[in-house]
Amino acid sequence: MGLFSVLAAAAASFFFGAVLHMVLSGPWMAASGVPQGADGKPLNASNPRPDILSVVSAALVAGMTRHVLGASGVTSVSGGAIAGFGIGAFLIMPWMMMNNEFGASPFN
């Protein structure tokens, strides 16, 4: 069950992220300066490396999250939701903000 839950979480994360990024890709590409072709798609759209790295990263994050939550005794959906919010708000977001600022990227 553990491996299946990690793979299911990784797949859900990847597909949710893909949909979210398709919806928000225009503003993100404009803000980050991603070079685009005449069709509005990124010039590296045919490169499979970002997708492969995203799938591998999603699996690693899902596996480590399962390990950390299991070791912490989190067994309920509500406990997982609270822990997930805390990890996102207090671990991930500060790192993203630092990377954005040190990269001299626009705030948006």
Residue pairs with C-beta under 8 A, 6 or more apart in sequence:
2 66
5 66
6 59
6 62
6 63
6 66
7 59
7 62
9 58
9 62
9 65
9 66
10 55
10 58
10 59
10 61
10 62
10 63
11 58
13 58
13 61
13 62
14 54
14 55
14 58
17 54
17 58
21 28
26 40
27 108
28 34
29 36
29 42
31 105
31 106
31 108
32 105
34 42
34 43
35 42
35 43
36 42
36 43
37 43
37 45
44 50
65 84
65 87
69 79
69 80
69 83
72 83
74 80
74 83
100 107
